[in-house]
């Protein structure tokens, strides 16, 4: 499956030999090789140049520090697409990561290495982060539970206190709801300099999994917000979940927020490209050469660097309007249900940029034609084409609200395809409570890939 990029077995044995304390003492896990830095360990972020330079983290991230204080033993670091910018995990630097349910298909991304290894039973939990679906996409593709906490719930430090204005957040992928809640209990809470100071939950998140959610008002939709086709399996996943929810006594009806999904995605992509430009600039400062970046990354970075600061700020203000529209919609409902993916997990290589387009983009970069690429809209068109696989997850990032992928459906071809629930600010406990109820009503923990 090629999900582990840096084994840290000696360090793990040393940690395990110490007297471990904390609520999760002695439990093994993995960290994602994108942020989640570990002092003295390689930090490649899926980039060939950083791998050649053997880039080493100088200190633990705040998240890793909290994992260690909880007594966790970190066995290594997991694969990610270059700088976590794609929804598949096929980086040039470390090779293709495969889905254990069918190795000809992707485990999704960007937390694909973590999801593949948890689904394969290597560890019960692995680190993940999510700026556009990177927890929920691989969870949905690998039959796992994946909670994306809301803005400010989990730390990002030390290099920043939030990423992409709070759109990106750290957590884990797990097989059980219980484990996700326990990990959130171990790490949640603001850090020094936090821009979002959240009220502490009334009870632990683990306690929320043991409490009945009550009768919830849940809206659902199977329409792609960017008007791309939605596979019949994704529709089936939601329809099955609607029946399950109704049988459990919840009030369920079809509805969706009044948000222009295509416009929202363009604003999200603008921020994505600019953040990619900053990341590439930082990597260059460390000594990474242009030939050691993937072409897609350089194109995104060039377009991002060409976007005017005033346009970026206008987009940021527009994104806030989507948050207001979301909050208005959620005045009527507790949660919103959609597919996690627009279709079953893609085959390996299916989302690769065509060779001719890659060649054309490379030539354009050589002659400094980033403005032409941006104005042509070609990159946006290519991105929207790829996003047809994952059109449902970005809204929760844009609004900074919690969302989760729950493994309630397996396709006719044997691949998982999760369903997504999205809440509003501070709804992690509500989501976990419902997830635990669904897990009890339709258990999935016993389901393992056929190759195992």
C-alpha positions as CSV (number, residue, x, y, z in Angstrom):
1,X,0.0,0.0,0.0
2,X,3.0,2.3,0.5
3,X,1.5,4.4,3.2
4,X,4.5,4.7,5.5
5,X,7.2,7.1,4.3
6,X,9.3,7.3,7.5
7,X,9.4,4.5,10.0
8,X,10.4,5.6,13.5
9,X,10.6,2.3,15.2
10,X,13.7,2.9,17.3
11,X,12.3,6.2,18.6
12,X,9.0,4.4,19.3
13,X,10.7,1.6,21.3
14,X,12.6,4.2,23.3
15,X,9.3,6.1,24.1
16,X,7.5,2.8,25.0
17,X,10.3,1.8,27.3
18,X,9.8,5.0,29.4
19,X,7.1,5.1,32.0
20,X,4.2,6.3,29.9
21,X,1.4,8.3,31.5
22,X,-1.8,9.8,30.1
23,X,-5.2,8.7,29.0
24,X,-3.9,6.9,25.9
25,X,-0.7,5.6,27.4
26,X,1.1,3.0,25.2
27,X,-1.4,3.2,22.3
28,X,0.5,3.1,18.9
29,X,-0.3,5.6,16.2
30,X,1.2,7.3,13.1
31,X,1.6,11.0,12.2
32,X,0.9,12.5,8.8
33,X,4.0,13.8,7.0
34,X,2.4,17.2,6.5
35,X,3.0,19.5,9.5
36,X,2.4,17.4,12.7
37,X,6.2,17.9,13.0
38,X,8.2,15.6,15.3
39,X,11.5,16.9,16.6
40,X,14.5,15.2,14.9
41,X,12.3,13.3,12.4
42,X,12.1,13.9,8.6
43,X,9.5,16.3,7.4
44,X,9.2,15.9,3.6
45,X,5.5,16.9,3.0
46,X,5.5,14.7,-0.1
47,X,8.1,16.8,-1.8
48,X,11.1,15.3,-3.6
49,X,13.4,18.3,-2.9
50,X,12.8,18.2,0.9
51,X,13.4,14.4,0.8
52,X,16.7,15.0,-1.0
53,X,17.7,17.6,1.5
54,X,16.6,15.3,4.3
55,X,14.6,18.1,5.9
56,X,14.4,17.5,9.7
57,X,11.9,19.1,12.0
58,X,13.5,21.1,14.7
59,X,10.7,20.8,17.3
60,X,7.4,19.0,18.0
61,X,4.3,20.7,16.8
62,X,1.9,21.6,19.5
63,X,-0.4,18.7,18.3
64,X,2.4,16.1,18.6
65,X,3.4,17.5,22.0
66,X,-0.2,16.9,23.2
67,X,-0.2,13.4,21.7
68,X,3.0,12.6,23.6
69,X,1.5,14.0,26.8
70,X,-1.5,11.7,26.3
71,X,1.0,8.8,26.3
72,X,0.8,7.9,22.7
73,X,3.6,6.1,20.9
74,X,4.2,7.4,17.3
75,X,5.6,4.7,15.1
76,X,6.3,6.8,12.0
77,X,5.1,9.3,9.4
78,X,2.5,8.7,6.6
79,X,2.4,9.6,2.9
80,X,0.7,12.7,1.5
81,X,0.5,14.2,-2.0
82,X,3.0,17.0,-2.5
83,X,2.2,19.7,0.1
84,X,-1.2,18.0,0.7
85,X,-2.7,19.7,-2.4
86,X,-4.6,16.8,-4.0
87,X,-7.4,14.5,-3.1
88,X,-5.3,11.4,-4.1
89,X,-2.0,10.3,-2.7
90,X,0.3,9.6,-5.6
91,X,3.4,11.9,-5.0
92,X,6.5,11.6,-7.2
93,X,8.7,11.8,-4.1
94,X,7.4,8.6,-2.3
95,X,5.3,6.8,-4.9
96,X,1.7,5.8,-5.1
97,X,-0.3,4.9,-2.0
98,X,-3.0,2.3,-2.6
99,X,-6.4,1.5,-1.1
100,X,-6.3,-1.7,0.9
101,X,-9.9,-2.5,-0.2
102,X,-8.6,-2.6,-3.8
103,X,-5.0,-1.8,-4.6
104,X,-5.9,-0.5,-8.1
105,X,-7.8,2.4,-6.5
106,X,-6.8,5.4,-4.5
107,X,-7.3,5.7,-0.7
108,X,-8.0,9.4,-1.4
109,X,-6.0,12.3,0.0
110,X,-4.4,14.2,1.2
111,X,-4.3,12.0,4.3
112,X,-4.2,8.9,2.1
113,X,-1.3,7.2,3.8
114,X,-2.9,7.4,7.2
115,X,-6.2,6.2,6.0
116,X,-4.7,3.2,4.1
117,X,-2.7,2.1,7.1
118,X,-5.6,2.4,9.5
119,X,-7.9,0.6,7.1
120,X,-5.3,-2.2,6.8
121,X,-5.2,-2.6,10.6
122,X,-1.6,-1.5,11.0
123,X,-2.6,1.0,13.7
124,X,-5.9,2.0,15.2
125,X,-5.4,5.7,14.6
126,X,-3.3,8.0,12.4
127,X,-2.9,11.7,12.1
128,X,-4.6,13.6,9.4
129,X,-5.5,17.2,8.5
130,X,-8.2,18.7,6.3
131,X,-8.2,21.9,4.3
132,X,-10.7,20.8,1.6
133,X,-11.7,17.3,2.7
134,X,-8.4,15.7,3.5
135,X,-9.7,13.8,6.5
136,X,-13.2,13.0,5.2
137,X,-12.2,12.1,1.6
138,X,-9.8,9.3,2.6
139,X,-12.1,8.2,5.4
140,X,-14.9,7.9,2.9
141,X,-12.7,6.0,0.5
142,X,-11.3,3.6,3.1
143,X,-14.3,2.7,5.2
144,X,-13.2,4.7,8.2
145,X,-14.6,7.3,10.5
146,X,-13.2,10.8,9.9
147,X,-14.1,13.9,11.9
148,X,-13.0,17.3,10.8
149,X,-13.2,19.5,13.9
150,X,-14.3,23.1,13.6
151,X,-12.0,26.1,13.4
152,X,-9.8,26.6,16.4
153,X,-10.7,23.3,18.1
154,X,-7.3,21.6,17.5
155,X,-3.8,23.3,17.5
156,X,-1.6,24.0,14.4
157,X,1.5,25.5,16.0
158,X,4.3,26.3,16.3
159,X,4.7,27.8,12.8
160,X,1.1,29.2,12.8
161,X,-2.0,29.1,14.9
162,X,-4.4,28.5,12.1
163,X,-4.1,27.6,8.4
164,X,-6.0,29.1,5.5
165,X,-8.0,31.4,7.9
166,X,-9.1,28.4,9.9
167,X,-10.3,26.4,6.9
168,X,-7.6,23.7,7.6
169,X,-7.7,21.7,10.8
170,X,-5.8,18.8,12.3
171,X,-7.2,15.6,13.7
172,X,-7.1,11.8,12.9
173,X,-8.7,9.0,11.0
174,X,-10.0,6.0,13.0
175,X,-12.0,2.8,12.7
176,X,-14.2,3.7,15.6
177,X,-16.1,6.7,16.7
178,X,-14.9,6.2,20.3
179,X,-11.2,6.5,19.2
180,X,-11.8,9.7,17.4
181,X,-13.5,11.2,20.4
182,X,-10.8,10.1,22.8
183,X,-8.1,11.6,20.6
184,X,-10.1,14.9,20.4
185,X,-10.3,14.9,24.2
186,X,-6.5,14.5,24.4
187,X,-5.7,17.5,22.2
188,X,-8.5,20.1,21.9
189,X,-8.2,23.5,23.3
190,X,-6.5,26.8,22.2
191,X,-2.8,27.3,22.1
192,X,-0.8,30.5,22.7
193,X,-2.0,33.2,20.3
194,X,-5.1,31.3,19.1
195,X,-7.3,33.5,17.0
196,X,-10.4,31.5,17.9
197,X,-11.1,31.0,21.6
198,X,-13.7,28.3,21.8
199,X,-15.8,27.6,24.8
200,X,-14.9,24.3,26.5
201,X,-17.4,21.5,25.9
202,X,-19.8,20.8,28.8
203,X,-18.7,17.2,28.9
204,X,-15.9,15.2,27.3
205,X,-16.2,14.2,23.7
206,X,-15.9,10.6,24.7
207,X,-18.9,11.1,27.0
208,X,-20.8,12.5,24.0
209,X,-20.4,9.1,22.3
210,X,-22.2,7.5,25.2
211,X,-25.1,9.9,25.2
212,X,-28.2,9.6,22.9
213,X,-28.3,12.4,20.4
214,X,-32.1,12.9,20.8
215,X,-34.4,13.5,17.9
216,X,-32.5,15.6,15.3
217,X,-33.7,17.6,12.4
218,X,-31.4,16.6,9.5
219,X,-31.5,18.0,5.9
220,X,-30.0,16.0,3.1
221,X,-28.9,16.5,-0.5
222,X,-27.3,14.4,-3.2
223,X,-26.9,17.2,-5.7
224,X,-23.3,18.2,-6.4
225,X,-22.8,21.8,-5.3
226,X,-20.7,22.4,-8.4
227,X,-23.2,20.8,-10.8
228,X,-21.1,17.8,-11.7
229,X,-22.6,14.3,-12.0
230,X,-23.1,12.3,-8.8
231,X,-22.6,8.5,-9.1
232,X,-25.6,6.3,-8.4
233,X,-23.6,4.6,-5.6
234,X,-23.2,8.0,-3.8
235,X,-26.9,8.6,-4.1
236,X,-27.6,5.1,-2.8
237,X,-25.3,5.8,0.2
238,X,-27.4,8.8,1.2
239,X,-30.7,7.2,0.6
240,X,-29.7,4.2,2.8
241,X,-28.6,6.6,5.5
242,X,-31.9,8.6,5.3
243,X,-33.8,5.4,5.9
244,X,-31.6,4.5,8.8
245,X,-31.9,7.9,10.4
246,X,-35.7,7.8,9.9
247,X,-35.9,4.4,11.6
248,X,-33.9,5.8,14.5
249,X,-36.5,8.5,15.0
250,X,-34.8,11.5,13.4
251,X,-36.7,14.0,11.2
252,X,-35.1,14.0,7.8
253,X,-36.0,16.1,4.7
254,X,-34.4,17.1,1.4
255,X,-33.0,20.6,1.5
256,X,-29.7,22.5,0.8
257,X,-28.3,25.9,1.7
258,X,-28.7,28.9,-0.7
259,X,-25.0,29.0,-1.7
260,X,-23.7,29.1,-5.3
261,X,-21.4,26.2,-5.1
262,X,-19.4,27.0,-8.2
263,X,-18.6,30.5,-7.0
264,X,-17.7,29.3,-3.6
265,X,-15.4,26.7,-5.0
266,X,-13.6,29.3,-7.1
267,X,-13.0,31.4,-4.0
268,X,-11.7,28.4,-2.2
269,X,-9.4,27.5,-5.1
270,X,-8.1,31.1,-5.1
271,X,-7.0,30.7,-1.5
272,X,-5.7,27.2,-2.2
273,X,-3.5,28.5,-5.0
274,X,-2.1,31.4,-3.0
275,X,-1.4,29.2,0.0
276,X,0.4,26.8,-2.4
277,X,2.5,29.7,-3.7
278,X,3.5,30.5,-0.1
279,X,4.5,26.9,0.6
280,X,6.6,26.7,-2.6
281,X,8.3,29.9,-1.7
282,X,9.2,28.5,1.8
283,X,10.5,25.3,0.3
284,X,12.6,27.2,-2.2
285,X,14.1,29.2,0.8
286,X,15.1,25.8,2.3
287,X,17.0,25.0,-1.0
288,X,14.4,23.0,-3.0
289,X,15.1,23.4,-6.7
290,X,12.3,23.9,-9.3
291,X,13.0,20.5,-10.9
292,X,12.2,18.9,-7.5
293,X,8.6,20.2,-7.5
294,X,5.8,18.4,-9.4
295,X,4.5,20.4,-12.4
296,X,1.0,20.7,-11.0
297,X,2.4,22.2,-7.8
298,X,4.4,24.8,-9.7
299,X,1.5,25.8,-11.9
300,X,-0.8,26.2,-8.8
301,X,2.0,28.2,-7.1
302,X,2.6,30.4,-10.2
303,X,-1.1,31.2,-10.5
304,X,-1.4,31.8,-6.8
305,X,1.6,34.2,-6.8
306,X,0.0,36.1,-9.7
307,X,-3.2,36.8,-7.8
308,X,-3.3,40.3,-6.6
309,X,-3.6,40.9,-2.8
310,X,-6.7,43.0,-3.3
311,X,-8.4,40.1,-5.1
312,X,-7.4,37.7,-2.4
313,X,-8.9,39.9,0.3
314,X,-12.1,40.3,-1.8
315,X,-12.4,36.5,-2.0
316,X,-11.8,36.3,1.8
317,X,-14.7,38.7,2.4
318,X,-16.9,36.7,0.0
319,X,-16.1,33.5,1.8
320,X,-17.6,35.1,4.9
321,X,-20.9,35.6,3.1
322,X,-21.0,31.8,2.5
323,X,-20.6,31.3,6.3
324,X,-23.6,33.6,6.9
325,X,-25.7,31.7,4.4
326,X,-24.7,28.5,6.0
327,X,-25.7,29.7,9.5
328,X,-29.0,31.0,8.1
329,X,-29.7,27.5,6.7
330,X,-28.8,25.8,9.9
331,X,-31.4,27.8,11.8
332,X,-33.8,25.2,10.6
333,X,-31.7,22.0,11.0
334,X,-29.3,20.3,13.4
335,X,-27.1,18.6,10.7
336,X,-26.8,18.3,6.9
337,X,-26.2,15.0,5.1
338,X,-24.5,14.5,1.8
339,X,-22.2,11.8,0.2
340,X,-18.6,12.1,1.3
341,X,-17.5,11.5,-2.3
342,X,-19.2,12.2,-5.6
343,X,-18.4,8.7,-6.8
344,X,-16.6,5.5,-5.7
345,X,-12.8,5.9,-5.0
346,X,-11.0,6.6,-8.3
347,X,-8.6,4.2,-10.0
348,X,-4.9,4.9,-9.5
349,X,-3.9,7.6,-12.0
350,X,-7.4,8.6,-13.0
351,X,-6.9,12.1,-11.6
352,X,-3.5,12.7,-13.2
353,X,-3.2,15.8,-15.3
354,X,-3.0,14.7,-19.0
355,X,0.6,14.6,-20.3
356,X,-0.2,17.1,-23.1
357,X,-1.5,19.6,-20.5
358,X,1.4,19.0,-18.2
359,X,3.8,19.7,-21.1
360,X,1.9,22.9,-22.1
361,X,1.9,24.1,-18.5
362,X,5.6,23.4,-18.1
363,X,6.4,25.5,-21.2
364,X,4.2,28.3,-20.0
365,X,6.1,28.4,-16.7
366,X,9.4,28.6,-18.5
367,X,8.3,31.7,-20.4
368,X,6.7,33.3,-17.3
369,X,3.2,33.0,-18.5
370,X,1.5,32.6,-15.1
371,X,-0.8,35.6,-15.8
372,X,-1.9,34.0,-19.1
373,X,-2.6,30.7,-17.3
374,X,-4.6,32.5,-14.7
375,X,-6.6,34.6,-17.1
376,X,-7.4,31.6,-19.4
377,X,-9.1,29.9,-16.5
378,X,-7.5,26.6,-17.6
379,X,-6.2,25.7,-14.2
380,X,-9.6,26.3,-12.6
381,X,-11.3,24.2,-15.2
382,X,-8.8,21.4,-14.6
383,X,-9.3,21.7,-10.8
384,X,-13.1,21.7,-11.1
385,X,-12.8,18.5,-13.3
386,X,-10.9,16.8,-10.5
387,X,-13.3,18.1,-7.9
388,X,-16.1,16.1,-9.4
389,X,-14.8,13.2,-7.3
390,X,-15.0,15.3,-4.1
391,X,-17.5,18.2,-4.5
392,X,-19.1,18.0,-1.1
393,X,-16.4,18.5,1.5
394,X,-15.1,22.0,0.8
395,X,-18.1,23.9,2.3
396,X,-17.2,22.8,5.8
397,X,-13.7,24.2,5.3
398,X,-15.0,27.5,4.0
399,X,-17.4,27.9,6.9
400,X,-14.9,26.6,9.5
401,X,-17.5,24.2,10.8
402,X,-17.2,20.6,11.9
403,X,-18.1,17.7,9.6
404,X,-17.6,14.0,9.6
405,X,-17.5,11.0,7.2
406,X,-19.3,7.9,8.4
407,X,-18.7,4.5,6.8
408,X,-22.3,3.3,6.1
409,X,-22.1,2.2,2.5
410,X,-20.0,-0.3,0.5
411,X,-20.4,-0.2,-3.3
412,X,-21.2,-3.2,-5.6
413,X,-17.5,-3.3,-6.5
414,X,-16.6,-3.7,-2.8
415,X,-15.2,-0.3,-2.2
416,X,-16.4,1.9,0.6
417,X,-18.2,5.2,0.0
418,X,-18.9,7.2,3.2
419,X,-21.6,9.7,3.9
420,X,-20.9,13.2,5.3
421,X,-22.7,15.0,8.1
422,X,-22.0,18.7,8.5
423,X,-22.9,20.7,11.6
424,X,-22.4,24.3,12.7
425,X,-19.9,25.9,15.1
426,X,-19.2,23.9,18.2
427,X,-21.1,20.8,17.0
428,X,-18.4,18.2,17.4
429,X,-20.2,16.6,20.4
430,X,-23.5,16.4,18.5
431,X,-21.8,14.8,15.5
432,X,-20.0,12.3,17.6
433,X,-23.2,11.4,19.5
434,X,-25.0,10.7,16.2
435,X,-22.1,8.8,14.8
436,X,-22.0,6.6,17.8
437,X,-25.7,5.9,17.5
438,X,-25.2,5.0,13.8
439,X,-22.3,2.8,14.6
440,X,-24.4,0.9,17.1
441,X,-27.3,0.6,14.6
442,X,-25.1,-0.5,11.7
443,X,-21.7,-1.6,13.0
444,X,-18.7,-1.4,10.7
445,X,-15.8,-2.1,12.9
446,X,-15.8,-5.8,11.9
447,X,-15.5,-5.0,8.2
448,X,-11.9,-5.3,6.9
449,X,-10.4,-5.3,3.4
450,X,-10.6,-8.7,1.6
451,X,-6.8,-8.9,1.1
452,X,-6.3,-8.8,4.9
